[in-house]
Amino acid sequence: MTDDRSRPARVGDVHELALAMPHVTVDCGSGDNPVYQVGGKSFVFFRNPRPDAIDPTTGGRYTDVIVFWVPSEADKQALTQDEASPFFTTAHFNGHPSVLLRAARVGELTHTELAEVVQDAWLSRASARRPAAWLNEHPPT
């Protein structure tokens, strides 16, 4: 029997994991892309194709970029510095506490790794008391 948490992540997991966090609302961004929010602050959203995220081979805009907030610049660097990492950033996001991930590369993460990124995104955007309560119920392992 395999552990479901170690399986490759799927795009549907992004939605499920974001919705599983407390006090989450979903707005529709431009192009009807979902924007997951806590306390009116976005923590995960599906981005429209933009000129700063392009396929280096074709020059076409990526149509499947997901944005995740991160707690700090150090966390951002940890996720994006390794060229093998599926996470990336663009000049548009310089100084912004977030990382990008193409939906086409979600499967390079395990479900557990994706859950950690979504939870960290939520924790970084929720009010001070909400993360404290959630962490009390879900202590780090």
C-alpha positions, 0 to 999 in steps of 0.5 A, spaced: 500 500 500 502 506 498 502 513 502 498 518 498 502 523 501 508 521 497 505 520 490 506 526 485 502 532 486 496 534 481 493 541 479 487 538 483 491 538 489 492 545 489 485 547 489 483 542 495 489 544 499 488 551 498 480 550 500 482 545 506 485 551 510 481 555 514 477 561 513 478 561 505 474 564 500 475 564 493 474 569 488 475 569 480 480 573 477 481 575 470 480 570 466 475 566 471 482 564 474 481 562 482 484 566 487 484 563 494 484 568 499 484 568 507 482 575 510 481 578 503 489 577 502 491 572 496 495 566 498 495 562 491 492 564 485 492 562 477 495 567 473 493 569 466 499 569 461 503 574 461 509 577 457 514 576 463 513 568 463 515 565 457 517 559 454 524 559 452 523 555 446 517 557 443 517 564 446 510 563 447 507 565 454 506 560 459 498 559 460 499 555 466 502 559 472 500 558 479 503 563 484 504 562 491 506 567 497 512 565 501 514 567 508 520 571 506 525 572 501 529 567 504 524 562 503 523 564 495 530 563 494 530 556 497 525 554 492 528 558 486 535 557 486 536 550 484 535 550 477 532 543 477 526 546 482 520 547 478 519 553 482 521 560 479 520 567 479 521 573 474 523 580 474 516 582 475 516 579 482 522 582 484 521 584 491 515 580 492 514 574 497 512 569 492 514 564 487 511 561 481 510 554 478 507 551 472 501 547 472 505 542 467 510 541 473 506 540 479 507 533 478 515 534 480 512 535 487 509 530 492 503 531 495 506 532 501 511 538 498 505 541 495 501 541 501 507 545 505 507 550 500 500 551 500 500 551 508 506 556 508 502 561 503 496 561 507 500 562 514 504 568 510 498 571 509 493 570 514 492 574 520 496 573 526 491 569 530 489 565 525 496 562 524 497 561 531 491 557 532 492 553 526 499 551 528 497 549 535 492 544 531 497 542 526 504 542 529 510 541 525 512 534 524 
